[in-house]
Amino acid sequence: MTLRAATRGSALARWQTSHVARLLAAAVGGDDADVAEVIVSTAGDRDAVTPIHSMGGKGVFVKEVQAAVLDGRADLAVHSGKDLPAGTPDGLVLVAVPERADPRDALVGARFAELPVGAHIATGSVRRRAQLAWHRPDLRFSELRGNIATRLDKVADHDAIVMAAAALDRLALDPPIVDRIDPTIMIPQVAQGALAIECRADDAETIAMLRRIEHEPTRRVVDAERAFLHELGGDCDLPAGAHGVLVDGEVELVGMLSSLDGRVMIRDRRRGFAADELGRAVARFLLDDAGGADLLADAR
């Protein structure tokens, strides 16, 4: 059986689709040719200049890919988990989350502890910018867009750039200075480092095949993180992040919400066995008890 996988055309996206093909080959037999790529251009790919938050949030990298599955051009879609909005469109199901890679953010070009006063950092993420500003109000920031190679080229123009550590690992890139930032300093984006595989909700054969590459521990923490984002409002207007780990069979989740300038930051950490319930509880605490609703109101 040949499955058609909708994917973006970047080197990273195609690596991720090839990785899913290898996982399927190991799980059900066959070889990588059992998955055929369907390259899809997204709004985020076509406009590599406008800041992501100004284009409508992270859905700019997935909507056209999802449409290819819904209209029958593809059987499944392979996404970077961090790009996937919290809500799944009608007709699709998030069927599998393979084992997660490194979820951390990475500073490329300098070590965080060694950044000079007034250092110039490039990042396209309001979440990264706000958390760095919280720790270091002296830092200066500029926008960063483009594919992985384009972003790495920008290191020479700044003291450092910020990107996902998993992207470096997946493409076997090894810049001279890479500082992987501990989540206690910078909470990652929801589902960062994870892959998310969607297919049509009525495609029982494809669902059964893809479920063979589900990694249950990763799925539990990703479900908690996505429930957190969904409770905040799906694609929150403010810098937000969540990071889950398994501790003694429970999911331990820390969630963060911040003002855009990083001057106000609120966090909550708690444990639970039910991933969805846990994610919602962390979000509700931030919104209802820690002042997050006021932050959202001020931002709008």
C-alpha positions as CSV (number, residue, x, y, z in Angstrom):
1,M,0.0,0.0,0.0
2,T,1.4,3.4,-1.0
3,L,0.4,6.3,1.2
4,R,0.5,9.9,-0.2
5,A,1.9,12.2,2.4
6,A,1.2,16.0,2.2
7,T,4.2,18.0,3.4
8,R,5.8,21.4,3.0
9,G,8.8,21.5,0.6
10,S,11.5,22.6,3.0
11,A,14.5,20.4,3.7
12,L,13.3,20.0,7.3
13,A,9.7,19.1,6.3
14,R,10.9,16.6,3.8
15,W,13.2,15.0,6.3
16,Q,10.3,14.7,8.7
17,T,8.2,12.9,6.0
18,S,11.0,10.6,5.2
19,H,11.4,9.8,8.9
20,V,7.7,8.9,9.1
21,A,8.2,6.6,6.1
22,R,11.1,4.9,7.8
23,L,9.1,4.4,11.0
24,L,6.2,2.9,9.0
25,A,8.6,0.6,7.1
26,A,10.0,-0.6,10.4
27,A,6.5,-1.1,11.8
28,V,4.7,-2.7,8.9
29,G,7.4,-3.9,6.6
30,G,8.3,-2.5,3.1
31,D,10.6,0.4,2.3
32,D,10.6,4.2,2.1
33,A,8.9,4.1,-1.3
34,D,5.7,3.1,0.5
35,V,5.2,6.8,1.2
36,A,5.0,9.2,-1.7
37,E,5.5,13.0,-1.0
38,V,2.8,15.5,-2.0
39,I,4.6,18.8,-1.8
40,V,2.3,21.7,-0.7
41,S,3.2,25.4,-0.6
42,T,1.8,27.2,2.4
43,A,1.1,30.9,3.2
44,G,4.1,30.8,5.6
45,D,6.4,29.5,2.9
46,R,5.3,32.0,0.2
47,D,5.7,35.0,2.5
48,A,9.1,34.6,4.3
49,V,9.2,38.3,5.4
50,T,6.1,39.1,7.4
51,P,6.3,38.1,11.1
52,I,4.3,35.0,11.8
53,H,2.1,36.6,14.5
54,S,1.1,39.3,12.0
55,M,0.0,36.6,9.4
56,G,-2.5,34.9,11.7
57,G,-0.3,32.7,13.8
58,K,1.0,29.2,13.4
59,G,-1.8,27.9,11.1
60,V,0.0,29.6,8.2
61,F,2.2,26.6,7.9
62,V,-0.5,23.9,8.0
63,K,-3.8,24.9,6.5
64,E,-2.9,24.1,2.8
65,V,-1.3,20.8,3.9
66,Q,-4.5,19.9,5.8
67,A,-6.5,20.9,2.7
68,A,-4.6,18.4,0.6
69,V,-5.7,15.6,2.8
70,L,-9.3,16.8,3.1
71,D,-9.7,17.1,-0.7
72,G,-8.1,13.7,-1.4
73,R,-4.8,14.7,-2.9
74,A,-3.0,13.0,0.0
75,D,-3.8,10.3,2.5
76,L,-1.9,11.9,5.5
77,A,-0.2,15.1,6.5
78,V,3.1,15.3,8.4
79,H,3.5,18.5,10.5
80,S,6.0,19.9,12.9
81,G,3.9,19.6,16.1
82,K,4.8,23.2,17.1
83,D,3.2,24.5,13.9
84,L,-0.1,22.8,14.4
85,P,-3.0,24.9,15.9
86,A,-4.7,23.4,19.0
87,G,-8.0,22.6,17.1
88,T,-8.2,19.8,14.5
89,P,-10.4,20.7,11.5
90,D,-13.6,18.7,10.9
91,G,-12.9,15.6,8.8
92,L,-9.3,15.1,10.1
93,V,-7.9,13.3,13.1
94,L,-4.5,13.7,14.8
95,V,-3.8,10.0,14.5
96,A,-0.2,9.6,15.5
97,V,2.6,11.3,17.4
98,P,5.9,9.5,17.0
99,E,8.7,9.7,19.7
100,R,9.7,13.3,20.4
101,A,13.1,14.8,19.6
102,D,14.7,17.4,21.7
103,P,12.0,20.0,22.7
104,R,14.4,22.7,23.7
105,D,15.1,26.0,22.1
106,A,18.7,26.6,21.0
107,L,20.7,29.8,21.0
108,V,23.0,29.7,18.0
109,G,26.1,32.0,17.9
110,A,26.6,32.6,21.6
111,R,25.9,31.0,25.0
112,F,23.1,32.5,27.0
113,A,25.3,33.1,30.1
114,E,27.9,34.9,27.9
115,L,25.6,37.3,26.0
116,P,27.1,40.8,26.3
117,V,25.0,43.7,27.6
118,G,22.7,44.9,24.8
119,A,23.2,41.8,22.7
120,H,21.3,41.7,19.4
121,I,19.1,38.5,19.1
122,A,17.2,37.5,16.0
123,T,14.0,35.4,16.4
124,G,10.6,35.3,14.7
125,S,8.9,34.0,17.9
126,V,7.2,36.3,20.3
127,R,7.4,33.5,22.9
128,R,11.2,33.3,22.6
129,R,11.5,37.1,22.6
130,A,9.4,37.6,25.7
131,Q,11.1,35.0,27.8
132,L,14.6,36.2,26.8
133,A,13.5,39.8,27.7
134,W,12.2,38.6,31.0
135,H,15.6,37.3,32.0
136,R,17.6,40.0,30.2
137,P,15.7,43.3,29.6
138,D,18.8,44.8,28.0
139,L,18.6,42.5,25.0
140,R,17.7,43.9,21.5
141,F,15.6,41.9,19.1
142,S,15.0,41.7,15.4
143,E,12.7,39.5,13.2
144,L,13.9,36.2,11.8
145,R,12.2,34.3,9.0
146,G,13.1,31.9,6.2
147,N,14.3,28.3,6.0
148,I,16.9,26.8,8.3
149,A,19.8,27.6,6.1
150,T,18.6,31.2,5.6
151,R,18.2,31.7,9.4
152,L,21.7,30.2,10.1
153,D,23.2,32.7,7.6
154,K,21.8,35.5,9.8
155,V,24.0,34.5,12.8
156,A,26.8,36.6,11.3
157,D,24.6,39.7,11.5
158,H,23.6,39.3,15.1
159,D,25.1,38.2,18.4
160,A,22.9,35.1,18.2
161,I,19.7,33.6,16.7
162,V,17.1,31.3,18.3
163,M,15.7,28.2,16.7
164,A,14.4,24.7,17.7
165,A,17.2,22.3,18.7
166,A,15.3,19.5,17.0
167,A,15.7,21.2,13.6
168,L,19.5,21.2,14.0
169,D,19.5,17.6,15.0
170,R,17.2,16.4,12.2
171,L,19.3,18.1,9.5
172,A,22.6,17.0,11.2
173,L,23.7,20.7,11.5
174,D,26.5,21.6,13.9
175,P,27.1,25.3,14.1
176,P,30.2,26.3,16.1
177,I,28.3,27.6,19.1
178,V,24.9,26.0,20.1
179,D,23.5,26.6,23.6
180,R,20.4,24.4,24.2
181,I,18.3,26.4,26.7
182,D,16.9,24.5,29.7
183,P,13.1,24.7,29.9
184,T,13.4,26.2,33.3
185,I,14.7,29.3,31.5
186,M,12.8,29.2,28.3
187,I,9.6,27.1,28.1
188,P,9.3,25.6,24.6
189,Q,6.4,26.0,22.2
190,V,3.6,23.5,22.6
191,A,4.6,20.2,20.9
192,Q,8.0,21.5,19.9
193,G,10.3,18.6,18.9
194,A,7.3,16.4,18.1
195,L,5.8,15.4,14.8
196,A,2.0,15.3,14.3
197,I,0.4,13.1,11.7
198,E,-3.1,13.7,10.5
199,C,-5.4,11.8,8.2
200,R,-9.1,11.7,7.2
201,A,-11.3,10.7,10.1
202,D,-13.1,8.2,7.9
203,D,-10.0,6.5,6.5
204,A,-10.0,3.4,8.8
205,E,-7.2,1.6,6.9
206,T,-4.7,4.5,7.0
207,I,-5.6,5.2,10.7
208,A,-4.8,1.6,11.6
209,M,-1.5,1.8,9.8
210,L,-0.4,5.1,11.3
211,R,-1.3,4.1,14.8
212,R,1.5,1.6,14.7
213,I,4.0,4.5,14.9
214,E,2.3,6.2,17.8
215,H,4.7,6.8,20.8
216,E,2.3,6.7,23.8
217,P,4.6,8.6,26.3
218,T,5.1,11.4,23.8
219,R,1.4,11.5,22.9
220,R,0.4,11.9,26.6
221,V,2.6,15.0,27.1
222,V,1.8,16.5,23.7
223,D,-1.9,16.0,24.4
224,A,-1.5,17.9,27.7
225,E,0.4,20.7,26.0
226,R,-2.1,21.0,23.2
227,A,-5.0,21.0,25.7
228,F,-3.3,23.9,27.5
229,L,-3.1,25.9,24.2
230,H,-6.7,25.0,23.3
231,E,-7.9,26.3,26.7
232,L,-6.0,29.5,26.2
233,G,-7.9,30.1,23.0
234,G,-6.3,27.9,20.3
235,D,-3.7,30.3,18.9
236,C,-3.1,32.7,21.8
237,D,-2.5,36.4,21.0
238,L,0.3,36.4,23.7
239,P,3.6,34.6,24.1
240,A,2.6,31.2,25.5
241,G,4.4,27.9,26.0
242,A,4.1,24.6,27.7
243,H,6.4,21.7,28.4
244,G,5.4,18.3,29.7
245,V,7.4,15.3,31.0
246,L,6.4,12.0,32.6
247,V,7.2,11.6,36.3
248,D,6.2,8.4,38.0
249,G,3.4,7.7,35.5
250,E,2.0,11.2,35.7
251,V,2.4,14.1,33.3
252,E,4.1,17.0,34.9
253,L,3.2,20.2,32.9
254,V,4.5,23.7,33.2
255,G,2.7,26.4,31.3
256,M,3.7,30.0,30.6
257,L,1.9,33.2,29.5
258,S,3.6,36.5,29.1
259,S,3.1,40.1,28.0
260,L,4.6,40.8,24.6
261,D,7.4,42.8,26.1
262,G,8.3,40.1,28.6
263,R,7.8,42.5,31.6
264,V,5.0,40.3,33.0
265,M,5.3,36.6,33.0
266,I,3.1,34.0,34.8
267,R,3.7,30.3,35.1
268,D,2.0,27.3,36.7
269,R,3.3,23.7,37.2
270,R,1.2,20.7,38.2
271,R,0.9,17.0,37.7
272,G,-1.9,14.7,36.7
273,F,-2.8,11.4,35.0
274,A,-5.4,12.8,32.6
275,A,-3.5,14.8,30.0
276,D,-6.4,16.9,28.6
277,E,-7.7,17.7,32.1
278,L,-4.2,18.7,33.2
279,G,-3.6,21.0,30.3
280,R,-6.9,22.8,30.8
281,A,-6.3,23.1,34.5
282,V,-2.9,24.8,34.0
283,A,-4.4,27.2,31.4
284,R,-7.4,28.0,33.6
285,F,-5.2,28.8,36.5
286,L,-3.1,31.2,34.4
287,L,-6.2,32.9,33.0
288,D,-8.5,33.0,36.1
289,D,-6.1,33.1,39.1
290,A,-2.8,34.5,37.9
291,G,-4.0,37.5,35.8
292,G,-3.7,36.0,32.3
293,A,-7.2,37.2,31.3
294,D,-6.1,40.8,32.0
295,L,-2.9,40.2,29.9
296,L,-5.1,39.0,27.0
297,A,-7.5,41.9,27.3
298,D,-4.6,44.4,27.3
299,A,-3.1,42.8,24.2
300,R,-6.3,43.1,22.3
